Amino acid sequence: MMRIQLYDTTLRDGSQGEGVNFSLQDKLLITSMLDELGFDFIEGGFPASNEKDSEYFQRVAEGVPELHGGGTRPLANAKVVAFGMTRRKGIAASEDQGLQALVKSKAPVCTVVGKTWDLHVTEVLRVSLEENLAMIRDSIAYLKSEGRTVFYDAEHFFDGYQANPDYATKTIRAAIEGGVDMVIFCDTNGGSLPEKIAATIDSIRPHVTVPFGIHCHNDCEVAVANSLKAVDSGAVQVQGTINGIGERCGNADLVSVAANLALKKGRQVLAEGGVGRLTEISRYVYELANMNFRNGQPFVGRSAFAHKGGMHVHAVNRIAHSYEHIDPAVVGNERRILVSELSGRSNIMAKTTKFNLGDDNALMKRILDRVVELEAEGYQFEAAEASFDLLVKKEIGQYEPKFRRLHYHVVVQMDASGLDSPGARPALPMTQATVKVQVGNRIELVAGEGDGPVNALDNALRKALVPAYPQLSTMRLVDYKVRVINSTEGTAAKVRVVIESADDQDVWSTIGVSENVIEASWQALADAIDYKLLKDNGQLT
């Protein structure tokens, strides 16, 4: 079966997404991981547009960072691609600064984007239709004369072909006459549906004497489907981004494209073991882009193989594929059993397997009843699995707290003097927390300061406990969420606080519920530390 090339443009097209910005080091790290997984082409950027992209190509030529150690290494699987546009009107390709920047980048592959739609030629570029054809032909011929592999991105191809199929075909011929190595059909507006993709490619295909690929945007939520349809119609390359990030609604998600091609269509993609690391690279890019994970993301999201309904869990426990289209491990993901008031005993049994409780139906019912009772008060254990584990330990009589909470006090002070003066700006509030806890036979009374009440409580509690439990120094708070439960109660409404914590090995979430946001936070913080201590002591298995 022919290999389908995966062309990643996360570093260029993906960085055009709202709120996405990669540093130079981020781009080098992502390049290294993409190469490890076996992506064929990595579009590094537009060297004529900014110094960061220009420096990227110089750095990549020297090597990419070793992700599992120090130093650098050469690329093993991927070729780096520099992106640019056709020459400007009325100038020779060899004198065009943008094309010169592509050559100076030393990238072995160059992708040139040009106009296919006559509307863009006459109304946006404002050149004649014949001049646009010459711009395409000349630009490709010049880069080929400089020894580069050249791909041609036929921008707005599907809209252009629908508006004027004769002219759109001429633009593709111009690229072929220039010596292009591959033509990429682009659904730039993202407005095409799979049937249009297939029909258009089938119509143009007799005129295309070089290999062709596909580049789809996701404005109709079908970029992945369109890409797969193009492969069915003969495309040998798919362009897209990790997690589908990009301008407007984003690009085709190469994570889903790779998984579907490999697991559903039996096509060869990536290096050996690359498909099994799709979850890893998805989350790696989210982290570097400072974006939240998309829990419902197919194949790699945390909820992609999460089961909540009791009937589902019962079936999955017996025959996993009855409710799962693939084994989660194949893409590096994992099955998750959620617990809520919708759960049945099957959920509880699946979630408590590690505690070796056997088939004690009475105990399972007691745990389930407690979950239902607490969720009626506003708790939500599917978002706080560590707190659920602590609940189970308490219900089975095996809970041994490592400390006792006795008292806490939080003070927030702000100096408002001088605020009436013109141009005066208030000073930042000062927050101090005092906690009193019992550790063994000792009482610890400790104060801590922080940027806010929760941070101050966290600092004070750690200060009190680290002397007895030094491993807490490796623990950190990585996320904090607050949600109002019964908003109709106004300022007296209950709030739910979920805290995500991590150490060098694990990530876990805990929950607290109260009418007072500080009390809810205190509960979640204490649970997080309790869980860490029990986990490290081997008391959660």
N, C-alpha and C positions, 0 to 999 in steps of 0.2 A: 504494500500500500504506500502510495507516494506521501512523502513528508510534507506537511503544511507549515510554511514559515510563519513564525510569530514575530511581528514587528512592533516593538513597544515605543510609544511616544509619550509616556508619562512625563518625562522631563521637559518636553516642549509643549505638546498639545494639552497634556494634563495640567501643567502649571498655569494654563490660562483659565482654569476654573476659579470661581469666586472664592477668595480666602485661602488659596493654595499658593505657597511660596517656598521653594526649596533653596537652601544655601548651596554653595559650591560643594561643601563636604557631603551634604545630603545627596546631591546628584551622583557623587562618586560612590557613595555607599550603596545606593539603589542600583547603580550600574553593576557593581560587584555582585550583588545578589541575583540580578537578572541573568548575568553571565553564568553564575553557578547553576541556576536552574535550567539553563540551556536555551534561552531566548535567542533567536537568530540575529535580530537587528535591534539596536538601541539608538533611538533618535535623541541625540544629546542636546540639541538646541539650534538656535539661529545665530551663527557666529557673527553676522553683520549687525545684530540688533543691540548687543550689550557686551560689556567686558567680561561678565561672569561666564556667559556661554562661550566666548572666545577662549578664556582661560581653561574652561572645562576640557576642551579638545586637546590643549597642550598637556594638561595633567594626565588625561587618559592615555595619551601616547607614551607616557612614562610608566604607567601601570595604575591599577585600581587597588583600593585598600583590601588587605586581608581581613575578612570578617571574623575569623576565628583565631586571630593572633596579630602580631605586629607586622609592619612592613607593607610592601606592595607586591603585586604580581601582574603579569600580563593577562589579557583577556584569553579565556580558554575556548569559549564557544561562540560568543557574539561578535558582530562587527558593528562599530560605532558609525552612526549616520549623521551628517551635517545637513541641515534643512535650509532652503533658500527659495527665492522666486526667480522667474524668468527675467532676462535682461530688461532694462528700461527701454522705452521707445526711443528710436533715433540714435542709438549708441551701439557700438560693437560689443559683442559678448565678452571679448577679452579685456575690454576697458570698463566693464560694469563692476562697481565696487562690491556689490553683493555677491556676484559670482567669484570675484577674486578672493573674498573672505572664505568662501567654501573651499577653494583650492588651498589657501593658507592654513586652513584648519587641519590639514593632513588626514582628514577622515577618509577611509578607503571607499566609502559609499556616500553619495550625495543624492538627496531627494529634492527635486525642483517642482514647485507648484505653479500651475498655469491656468488660464481661463478657458473653460469649455463652453460656457453659456454665452451666446452672442449678446444678451442683455448686459452682462458684466463687461464685455469687451467694449461696446459702444458707449455705455452710460457710466461705467465706473472707471475703467482704464482710459476711456475716451481715445481709443486708437481705432484704426481701420481693421476690419476682419482679416485682411491679408497680412497686416503688420503683426497682429497677434500670432498668426501661424508662424511667421518668421521668428518672432521672439521665442517661441517654444522650440523650434527647430535649431536655431543658433545656440541657444543656451545649453541644450543637451549636447550638441556637437562639440562645443568648447570644452565642457567638462570631460567628455569622452577623450578628447585630444590630450587632456591632462592626466589620463590614465585612471580615471575614476569609474567605478560602477555607478550607474545613474538610474534612479527610479523617477518616474513622472507621476505626480499627484494631479489627476484630472479633476480640478475643483468644480463642484456643483455639476458633476457629470450627469446625474440622473435627471435633474431639472433641465439642464441644457439640452440633453438628448430629446426630452419630451417637447421642448419648445422649438428646436430646430435640429432634427436628427442629422441632416446633411452636414451642417457646419460642425456639430459635435464630433462627427466621424472624421472630418478633415483635421481637427485638432489632434486626434489620436494618431492619424497618419503622419502628421508633422513631427510628433514625438518619435515615431518609429523611423522616419527618414533621418532624424538627427542621431540615430544610433542607440536609443534608449534600451536598457536591459529589461525593464519591467514597467508596465503601465498600471497605475492604481486608480480604480474607479471610486470616486469619493461622493458619498451622500452627505454633502457639507451642511445642508439645512436640516438633515435628520428627518425629513418629511416623507420618505418613501416607505412603502410596505413590502414585505417579502416577495409578493407576486410581481411587483413592479421591478424589483431588483433582478429577479430571474428573467423576466420578459425582455428587459433592456439589454442585459448581458447576452442573452441568446441572439438578439438582433444585431448587436455590434460585433459579436465574436468572429464572424467570417472575415472581418476587416483587421483583426488583431493578430499579427504574426509573431508576437513576443508573448512571454508569460504575463499574466495579469493578476492583480490583487484587489483587495476591497478595503475601504476606509469609511466607516459609518459613524454618524453621530446619533444620539439617543433621544431626540426630541419627541418621538412617538413611542418610546419605551420598547423598541424592537431592534436596536442596534445589533445585539447578539444574534437574534433570529435572522436579520438581514445578512450578517456576516456568514452564518452557517449556510444560508441559501446560496450565497455567492460561491462558496466552496463547492456546493453541489453542482453549480453551473460551470465549474472549472477553475475558480480562483486558487492560486497556489500560495498566496500570502494574505494574512489578515493583520491589519493595523488596528491598534487600540491602546488602551491604557489600563494599568492595574486599578481595579475597583471601579473602572469606568469614569474616573474623574476627568473633568475637562470643562470647556466653556459651555454656558447655558445648562443644558441637561446632561452634558458629559458625552463621552465616547463609548464605543463598544468595550465592555469589560473583558479584558483578555483572560482574567481568571476563569470566568464562565465559558469563554470561547475555548480555552485550552482543555477544560474539564469535559465539555461536550464533545469536542473533536476526539479526544483520547478515549473517553469512557462510553460515549454513545455512538460514535461513528467509526470507531476503530482506526482513526488516523494517527500517524506518528507525529508527535509534537514534543518539544523540549528534550532535555537530556534524560538519561536513565535516572529514575527517582524524582524527576522534576515535578511531576503531577502530584506526588505525595507531599510536596512542600508548598502547594498553592495557598493553603491557609496561612502558613508562615509569612510568605511574601506579601499577602494581602494586609496582614496586621502590621508588618514592618513598614509598609508605605503609609498606612494610616498614622502610625506613630510619628514618622519623620515629617509628615504633612501637618501634624498636630490636629488631626481630625478624629472624631468619634467613630468607633467601629459601627458598621451598619448591621445590626443583629440579624435582620431578615435577609441578608445577602445570600443568594443561592450558593451552595457548595461550602462556603467558608465562614458564613456568619455564625455567631454563637447560638442562634435559634434555628439554624438550618436543619439540625437533627435533634431538636428539643421536643419532648412529648409531655403533654399536660393532662389531657383527658384520660380518665381511668381506663376506658375501653381500649384506647390506643396503646397505653403502656402495657396492658395485659397481653395484647397481641404481639407487641415488640419483644416482650420478655420470652415469648414462645418462638416466634419466627420474625427475626429482625426485619427482613425485607418485605414483610407484609405492610409496613408503614414507612419504609425507607427505600428510596430508589437506587441508592448505592450504599456501600459500607463507608461510613464517615472517615475511617482511617485512610482510605484510598487517596483522599485529598488533604490528609493531615488534620482533619477535624475530629470531633468526638461526639458521642451521643450524650444527651443530657435529659434527665428525668426531672420534671418540675413538680413542685408541690404547692397546692392551693386548695381553696374550698371546693374546687371542681374535681379534686383527686379522689381516687378510690384506693382500696387497700393495695392494689397492684403498684401504684406509685410509691406508697410508703415502703412496701417490701423491696422495691427496686432501689430506692434511695438509702435504705438502711442495710443493704447487703454487707457492707464493710464492717458492720457491728456484730455480725454473726448471731442474729436474733432468732433464726429458725423460722418456723411457721406459726408463731404465736399470734393467732388472729385477734385475741382479746387485746394484746399489747398494740397491734397495728391499729385497731379501732380507737384505742385510747390516744395514740399519737395523732391520728387523723382528727379526732374530736377536738383535741387541743389546737391543732392547726386551724380548723374551722372557727373555733372560738376567738383566736387571736386575729385572724383575718377579718372577722366582723368588727374588731376594734381598729382596724386600719393597717395591720401588718401584711406583708406580702413576701412570702418566703421564696418564691421563684426568683426574686431579685436579691435574696440574701441567704445563700445556701449555707454559709458558715453559721449563721444564727439558727438555722434549722438543725444543723448537727448538734449544736449546744442544747437545743430543745429536746432532741432525742436522748442525749446523755442524761438530762434531768428526768425525763419520763421513765427511763429504765433504771434509775437509781444509781448511776455510775458517774454522776457529776461531782468533781472535786475541784472547787474553785481555788485558784492559786493566790487570790487576794480578795478582800472584802471591801466594798465601797461603803464608807461611813458618812462622808460629808463633802460637799463642794460649794464653793462660793466664787462668783464671777463679778468683777467690777469693771465697768467701762467708763473712762473719764475723758473729757475733752475740754480743752481750754478755749472758752469762747470770748475771752477778753480781747478787745480791740477790733471785733468784727464789724463795728459800726464805722470804722475808718474807711475812707475811699480806697478801693482797690485791695482791701484786706482779704486774705484767704485763710480759711480755718485750718488749724493744725490737725494732723491725723489723730484719731482717738487712740488712747492708750488702754490696753486691755490686760488685766491680770486675773489669774485664776488661782485659787487655793484649794487643794484637795487633801482629804484625810482618808487614808486607807490602812487596812490591817494586813500585814504580810507575816504569816506565821504568828508569833507572839509579839511582834513589834507593831507599833503604831507609827505611821509616817505622816507628817504634816508638812506639805511642800507647796511652794508658790511657783508659778511660771508665768511668763509674759508671752504674748503672741500678737499676730496681726488682727485677730478677732477672737470672739469667745471660744470657738471650737479649737482654733489653733492654740490658744492659751491653755485650755483644758488638756489638750493632747500633750503639750510640753510638760505641764505639771504632773500629769499621770505617769508619763515616762520617767520623769526625774525621780518620782517616788519609787518606781518599780525596778529601774535598771540596776541598782546596786544588788538586788536579790536575783534579778533575771537579766543578765547582761546581753542575752540574745535579742532583746527588744531594740537594741541599738541598730540592728539591721532591718528593722521594720519601718515602713513608710506609708503614709496616706497618699493614695494616687488619685482618688476621685471622691467627690462629696456632692450628693444630690438631695434636694429638699422638695417635697410635693405636698400641697395642701389637700387634705382628704375630703373634708366636708366644708367646702368653701362658703356655703350658705350661712355658716356661723360667723362669718367675718373674722375679726381679730381673735375670736375665741375658738376658731377652728383648730382641729387636730392637724398636726403635720407629721409626715413620714420622712425620716432621714435615712438614707442608705449611704454607707461609707465603704469604699473599696480600698483595701490595704494590700500590701505586697511585701515580700522579702526576697531573698536571692533565689528561692525555689518556686514559690507559689503566689497566686493572687486570690483573694477571698473577699466576700462582701457580707456586711452585717447591717442590722436594721434597728431603729428605735422609733417609737411612736408616742407622742404626747401633745397636749395643748401648748406646751412650751418648747420652742425649737432647741433651746440649750439642753433641756432635759432629754429630749429625743436624741440629740447628738451625743450626750453623755452615755446613754444606753448603748448606742451603736459603737462608740469608741471603746467602752469597757468590754463589749462582746468581741470586738476585733482583737484586743490584747489577750483576752481569755482564750480565744481560738488559737492564736499564735502559740501560747504557752502549752496548751493541751496537745496541739499538733506536734510541736518539737519534742514533747515528752512521750509521743507514741500512744496517746490516749484517745485518738479518734479512729482507731481501727479495731 
